[in-house]
Amino acid sequence: MSPHAGTAGLTPHTLAFVESPVQLLNVLEWAHLRAPRAEEAPGGGLTLVVLSPTDPMTRGQLRRMADLARDEGHTVRWEEARGGPQAPFQTIGGLTRLLRKADRIVMGDPFSRYVQLLLTITKARDLVVVDDGTATMEFVAQLASGERLVRWHRKGGRPGPRDLIFAPVSSVARRRLTPSTRRKVEVFSSMPIETTPEGVTITANAFAWTRATFGPPRITKGADLVGTSLVETGVVDKDRYLEAVATLAKTHGATRYFAHRRESTEKLHRLAVDTGLEIVRPDLPLELIARRGPIGRTILSFPSTVVHTLPLALVGTDVRVAVCDIDPAWLTENASPRAQGFLSGVTGTARDVHRLTAVTAA
């Protein structure tokens, strides 16, 4: 592991909120870019607040990432934000003083109701959105077009009762995320940003911290397959997905399947039985797993964040990232009308990847 860069380049009151391991990784990348010199003193003012989910795999990855953040000299505050009916009130009450003192707020998920609620409290004049994967592309597009903030896989559906109740908070959060003479907004992203909202600063995430801290990896001769949660989010039919994975694995000689943290145990069990793939539940985001190695010479993926991030994390290696398109026939009847176009856009805008046509199930 490299010497920690520290955060001396940050203001004394920078507060970051994360709810996933990838968000935490990208906060570390953002902080590294702000204070990249190892001789600067560690610490310096970044307080990283983990709004912990209940999913055990996500919690485990977040614990590991929190340790890495502490190694870099950052202050980590772990909040059991979903630990019961009173947890949100206790969490927000405990963070109010910090929110009002903060000069800068860094967040990983502007679609999160938790984060939107926190944005209504802060008076910070400097807001930063770090990558939360492909959702960042949708956030920037919605901000540019003046739309309400809705996750891409839910877009096109009718708002539910909770959406209607929360609408005033979401509206305030959206205004806070719109640049003005009193407020700066930055998006720190490795994703392709086609339309930049007026006044928003776009900063490229090249995964410099990841490459400086881990690797280079040992590369094996075989292929590895990256899982996706498209079944769990209701976008792709489960049986079609399982058939596609089996065909991909057989065609390309894949031996390992890196599970997405949201994939169900039942689905993963079926995959192991039907395909013989070794199911790997990573204890860190895949960008770090791949950089540490060992990793296959070919990494196979469906449209997802990793087709954009892995080529950056693996710059200078001989690893090839290949992405398989989603066949429209795989989509569920409940999938958002925009799903196919969005997924095609994720694939089509990926740089330095090999594009595969949708596989035909055996």
C-alpha positions as CSV (number, residue, x, y, z in Angstrom):
1,M,0.0,0.0,0.0
2,S,1.3,3.5,-0.9
3,P,1.9,6.2,1.7
4,H,-1.3,8.0,2.5
5,A,-1.7,11.3,0.7
6,G,-3.5,13.0,3.5
7,T,-6.1,15.7,3.1
8,A,-4.2,18.9,3.9
9,G,-5.6,20.3,0.6
10,L,-9.1,20.1,2.0
11,T,-11.0,22.7,3.9
12,P,-11.3,22.1,7.7
13,H,-15.0,21.4,7.4
14,T,-15.5,18.9,4.5
15,L,-18.2,16.4,5.2
16,A,-18.7,13.4,3.0
17,F,-21.7,11.0,3.0
18,V,-21.5,7.5,1.5
19,E,-23.9,4.6,1.4
20,S,-22.0,2.1,-0.7
21,P,-18.4,0.8,-1.1
22,V,-18.0,2.3,-4.6
23,Q,-19.1,5.8,-3.3
24,L,-16.5,5.5,-0.5
25,L,-13.8,4.5,-3.0
26,N,-14.6,7.6,-5.1
27,V,-14.5,9.9,-2.1
28,L,-10.9,8.6,-1.6
29,E,-10.1,9.2,-5.2
30,W,-11.5,12.7,-5.0
31,A,-9.5,13.5,-1.8
32,H,-6.4,12.1,-3.3
33,L,-6.7,14.4,-6.3
34,R,-7.2,17.4,-3.9
35,A,-4.1,16.6,-1.9
36,P,-1.9,14.2,-3.9
37,R,1.5,14.9,-2.3
38,A,2.6,12.3,0.3
39,E,4.6,14.8,2.2
40,E,1.5,16.8,3.2
41,A,0.2,16.1,6.7
42,P,-2.6,13.5,7.0
43,G,-6.0,14.3,8.3
44,G,-6.7,17.9,7.6
45,G,-10.5,18.0,7.7
46,L,-12.4,15.3,5.8
47,T,-15.0,13.6,7.9
48,L,-16.4,10.7,6.1
49,V,-19.9,9.6,7.3
50,V,-21.0,6.1,6.4
51,L,-24.8,5.9,6.3
52,S,-24.8,2.1,6.8
53,P,-27.3,-0.1,4.9
54,T,-28.6,-3.4,6.3
55,D,-27.3,-5.7,3.6
56,P,-24.4,-7.9,5.2
57,M,-22.2,-8.0,2.1
58,T,-22.4,-4.2,1.6
59,R,-21.7,-3.6,5.2
60,G,-18.7,-5.9,5.1
61,Q,-17.2,-4.1,2.1
62,L,-17.9,-0.7,3.7
63,R,-16.1,-1.8,6.8
64,R,-13.0,-2.7,4.7
65,M,-13.2,0.6,2.8
66,A,-13.6,2.5,6.1
67,D,-10.3,1.0,7.3
68,L,-8.6,2.1,4.0
69,A,-10.0,5.6,4.6
70,R,-8.6,5.7,8.1
71,D,-5.2,4.5,6.7
72,E,-5.3,7.6,4.5
73,G,-5.7,9.9,7.5
74,H,-9.4,10.6,7.2
75,T,-11.9,10.6,10.0
76,V,-14.7,8.0,9.6
77,R,-18.0,8.2,11.4
78,W,-20.2,5.0,11.1
79,E,-23.9,5.7,11.4
80,E,-26.4,2.8,11.8
81,A,-28.8,4.9,9.7
82,R,-31.2,2.1,9.1
83,G,-31.1,0.3,12.4
84,G,-34.8,0.7,13.3
85,P,-37.7,3.1,13.1
86,Q,-36.0,5.8,15.2
87,A,-32.6,5.4,13.5
88,P,-33.1,8.1,10.8
89,F,-34.2,10.7,13.4
90,Q,-31.2,9.8,15.6
91,T,-28.8,9.9,12.7
92,I,-30.0,13.3,11.4
93,G,-30.2,14.8,14.8
94,G,-26.6,13.7,15.5
95,L,-25.4,15.1,12.2
96,T,-27.2,18.5,12.3
97,R,-24.4,20.4,14.0
98,L,-21.8,19.0,11.6
99,L,-24.0,19.8,8.6
100,R,-24.4,23.4,9.6
101,K,-20.7,23.9,10.2
102,A,-19.6,22.2,6.9
103,D,-18.1,24.4,4.2
104,R,-18.3,21.6,1.7
105,I,-20.5,18.6,1.3
106,V,-19.4,15.6,-0.7
107,M,-22.0,13.0,-1.6
108,G,-22.1,9.7,-3.5
109,D,-25.8,9.4,-4.3
110,P,-27.9,12.5,-5.0
111,F,-30.9,10.2,-5.6
112,S,-30.8,9.0,-2.0
113,R,-33.7,10.2,0.1
114,Y,-31.3,10.2,3.1
115,V,-28.9,12.5,1.3
116,Q,-31.6,14.7,-0.1
117,L,-33.0,15.2,3.4
118,L,-29.5,16.1,4.7
119,L,-29.1,18.6,1.9
120,T,-32.1,20.6,3.2
121,I,-30.2,21.2,6.5
122,T,-26.7,22.2,5.3
123,K,-25.7,25.7,4.4
124,A,-22.6,24.6,2.6
125,R,-21.7,26.7,-0.5
126,D,-19.6,23.9,-2.1
127,L,-21.3,20.7,-3.1
128,V,-19.5,17.7,-4.7
129,V,-21.1,14.7,-6.3
130,V,-18.8,11.7,-6.6
131,D,-19.5,8.7,-8.8
132,D,-22.2,6.2,-7.8
133,G,-21.7,4.3,-11.1
134,T,-24.0,4.7,-14.1
135,A,-26.5,6.7,-11.9
136,T,-24.1,9.6,-12.2
137,M,-24.8,9.8,-15.9
138,E,-28.5,10.0,-15.2
139,F,-28.1,12.6,-12.5
140,V,-26.2,15.0,-14.7
141,A,-28.6,14.5,-17.6
142,Q,-31.6,15.2,-15.3
143,L,-29.9,18.2,-13.8
144,A,-29.2,19.6,-17.2
145,S,-32.8,19.2,-18.5
146,G,-34.4,20.4,-15.3
147,E,-36.2,17.1,-14.5
148,R,-37.0,15.8,-11.1
149,L,-34.4,13.4,-9.7
150,V,-35.5,9.8,-10.4
151,R,-33.3,6.7,-10.7
152,W,-33.1,5.5,-14.3
153,H,-34.6,2.0,-13.7
154,R,-37.7,3.6,-12.1
155,K,-38.1,6.3,-14.7
156,G,-41.4,6.1,-16.6
157,G,-43.3,4.6,-13.7
158,R,-46.0,6.3,-11.7
159,P,-44.8,7.9,-8.5
160,G,-45.8,6.0,-5.4
161,P,-47.3,7.4,-2.1
162,R,-43.8,7.7,-0.6
163,D,-42.6,9.6,-3.7
164,L,-45.4,12.1,-3.3
165,I,-44.8,12.6,0.4
166,F,-41.1,13.1,-0.2
167,A,-41.5,15.3,-3.2
168,P,-41.1,18.7,-1.4
169,V,-37.8,17.5,0.1
170,S,-36.6,16.2,-3.2
171,S,-37.5,19.5,-4.8
172,V,-35.4,21.4,-2.2
173,A,-32.5,19.1,-2.7
174,R,-32.6,19.5,-6.4
175,R,-32.5,23.3,-6.0
176,R,-29.5,22.9,-3.7
177,L,-27.7,20.9,-6.4
178,T,-28.2,23.6,-9.0
179,P,-25.3,26.0,-9.2
180,S,-25.9,29.7,-8.3
181,T,-23.9,32.7,-7.4
182,R,-23.9,31.5,-3.8
183,R,-23.3,27.8,-4.4
184,K,-20.7,25.8,-6.4
185,V,-21.4,22.3,-7.7
186,E,-18.8,19.8,-8.9
187,V,-19.3,16.3,-10.3
188,F,-16.3,14.0,-9.9
189,S,-16.7,11.2,-12.4
190,S,-15.1,8.5,-14.5
191,M,-18.4,8.2,-16.5
192,P,-18.9,9.9,-19.9
193,I,-20.7,13.2,-19.4
194,E,-22.3,14.3,-22.7
195,T,-24.2,17.3,-21.5
196,T,-22.8,19.5,-18.7
197,P,-25.3,21.5,-16.8
198,E,-24.7,25.2,-16.7
199,G,-22.3,26.2,-13.9
200,V,-21.4,22.6,-13.0
201,T,-17.7,21.8,-12.9
202,I,-16.9,18.3,-14.2
203,T,-13.7,16.7,-12.8
204,A,-12.3,13.5,-14.3
205,N,-11.8,10.5,-12.0
206,A,-8.8,8.6,-13.4
207,F,-8.5,6.2,-10.4
208,A,-5.1,7.5,-9.6
209,W,-5.3,6.5,-5.9
210,T,-6.3,3.0,-6.8
211,R,-3.4,2.6,-9.2
212,A,-0.9,4.1,-6.7
213,T,-2.1,2.0,-3.8
214,F,-2.6,-1.5,-5.4
215,G,-1.0,-3.6,-8.0
216,P,0.0,-4.1,-10.7
217,P,-1.9,-7.4,-10.6
218,R,-0.9,-10.9,-11.6
219,I,-2.8,-11.8,-14.7
220,T,-4.1,-15.3,-15.3
221,K,-4.7,-16.9,-18.7
222,G,-8.5,-17.4,-18.3
223,A,-11.5,-15.2,-18.2
224,D,-13.5,-13.8,-15.3
225,L,-17.2,-12.8,-15.5
226,V,-18.7,-9.8,-13.6
227,G,-22.2,-10.1,-12.2
228,T,-24.9,-7.5,-12.2
229,S,-28.0,-6.7,-10.2
230,L,-30.2,-6.0,-13.2
231,V,-32.3,-9.0,-12.2
232,E,-32.7,-7.8,-8.6
233,T,-33.8,-4.3,-9.8
234,G,-36.5,-5.8,-12.0
235,V,-34.9,-4.8,-15.3
236,V,-33.8,-8.2,-16.7
237,D,-35.6,-11.6,-16.5
238,K,-33.8,-14.0,-14.2
239,D,-34.0,-17.1,-16.5
240,R,-32.8,-15.2,-19.5
241,Y,-29.9,-13.8,-17.4
242,L,-28.9,-17.2,-16.2
243,E,-28.9,-18.6,-19.7
244,A,-26.8,-15.7,-21.0
245,V,-24.2,-16.1,-18.2
246,A,-24.0,-19.8,-19.0
247,T,-23.5,-19.2,-22.7
248,L,-20.9,-16.4,-22.1
249,A,-18.9,-18.6,-19.7
250,K,-18.9,-21.5,-22.1
251,T,-18.0,-19.4,-25.1
252,H,-15.1,-17.5,-23.4
253,G,-13.9,-20.2,-21.0
254,A,-14.7,-18.1,-17.9
255,T,-14.1,-19.9,-14.6
256,R,-15.0,-17.3,-11.9
257,Y,-18.1,-15.1,-11.4
258,F,-17.6,-11.9,-9.3
259,A,-21.0,-11.4,-7.7
260,H,-22.5,-8.0,-7.4
261,R,-23.2,-7.1,-3.7
262,R,-26.9,-7.0,-4.4
263,E,-27.3,-10.3,-6.1
264,S,-29.5,-12.8,-4.3
265,T,-28.1,-16.0,-2.8
266,E,-30.7,-18.1,-4.6
267,K,-29.7,-16.8,-8.0
268,L,-26.0,-17.2,-7.3
269,H,-26.6,-20.8,-6.1
270,R,-28.4,-21.6,-9.4
271,L,-25.5,-20.1,-11.3
272,A,-23.0,-22.2,-9.5
273,V,-25.0,-25.4,-10.1
274,D,-25.9,-24.7,-13.7
275,T,-22.6,-23.4,-14.9
276,G,-19.9,-24.7,-12.6
277,L,-18.6,-21.2,-12.2
278,E,-16.8,-20.4,-9.0
279,I,-18.9,-17.7,-7.3
280,V,-16.7,-15.0,-5.7
281,R,-18.2,-12.5,-3.3
282,P,-15.6,-9.7,-3.3
283,D,-14.8,-8.0,0.0
284,L,-13.9,-4.7,-1.8
285,P,-15.1,-2.9,-4.9
286,L,-14.1,-4.8,-8.1
287,E,-11.7,-2.0,-9.2
288,L,-9.6,-2.8,-6.1
289,I,-10.0,-6.6,-6.4
290,A,-8.9,-6.4,-10.1
291,R,-6.0,-4.1,-9.3
292,R,-4.7,-6.4,-6.5
293,G,-5.1,-9.5,-8.6
294,P,-5.0,-12.2,-9.6
295,I,-7.4,-11.4,-12.4
296,G,-8.3,-13.0,-15.8
297,R,-6.7,-11.7,-19.0
298,T,-10.3,-11.1,-20.2
299,I,-13.0,-9.6,-18.0
300,L,-16.6,-10.2,-19.3
301,S,-19.4,-7.8,-18.2
302,F,-22.9,-6.8,-19.0
303,P,-23.6,-3.0,-19.2
304,S,-22.6,-1.6,-15.9
305,T,-20.2,0.9,-14.2
306,V,-17.2,-1.5,-14.4
307,V,-17.0,-1.2,-18.2
308,H,-16.0,2.4,-17.6
309,T,-14.0,2.1,-14.4
310,L,-12.0,-1.2,-14.9
311,P,-10.1,0.1,-18.0
312,L,-9.0,3.1,-15.9
313,A,-8.0,1.0,-12.9
314,L,-6.1,-1.5,-15.1
315,V,-4.2,1.0,-17.3
316,G,-0.8,-0.4,-18.2
317,T,-1.9,-4.0,-17.9
318,D,-2.8,-6.5,-20.6
319,V,-6.3,-7.1,-19.3
320,R,-9.1,-6.8,-21.8
321,V,-12.6,-5.7,-20.7
322,A,-15.4,-7.1,-22.9
323,V,-19.0,-6.0,-22.6
324,C,-22.0,-8.0,-23.7
325,D,-25.1,-6.1,-24.8
326,I,-28.5,-6.7,-23.2
327,D,-30.9,-8.3,-25.7
328,P,-34.3,-6.4,-25.6
329,A,-36.0,-9.8,-25.2
330,W,-34.3,-10.2,-21.8
331,L,-36.1,-7.2,-20.3
332,T,-39.1,-7.8,-17.9
333,E,-42.5,-6.4,-18.6
334,N,-42.0,-4.1,-15.7
335,A,-38.8,-2.7,-16.9
336,S,-38.7,1.1,-17.4
337,P,-39.5,2.2,-20.9
338,R,-36.1,3.9,-20.9
339,A,-34.1,0.8,-19.8
340,Q,-32.9,-0.5,-23.2
341,G,-31.7,2.9,-24.4
342,F,-30.0,3.7,-21.1
343,L,-28.1,0.3,-21.1
344,S,-27.1,0.7,-24.7
345,G,-25.8,4.1,-23.9
346,V,-23.7,2.7,-21.0
347,T,-22.1,0.2,-23.5
348,G,-21.8,2.5,-26.4
349,T,-20.0,5.3,-24.5
350,A,-17.5,2.9,-22.8
351,R,-13.9,3.5,-23.9
352,D,-11.2,0.9,-24.3
353,V,-13.5,-2.1,-24.1
354,H,-14.3,-4.8,-26.6
355,R,-18.0,-4.9,-27.5
356,L,-19.8,-8.2,-27.8
357,T,-23.2,-8.6,-29.3
358,A,-26.0,-10.0,-27.1
359,V,-25.4,-13.7,-26.7
360,T,-28.0,-16.3,-27.8
361,A,-29.0,-18.6,-25.1
362,A,-28.2,-22.3,-25.8
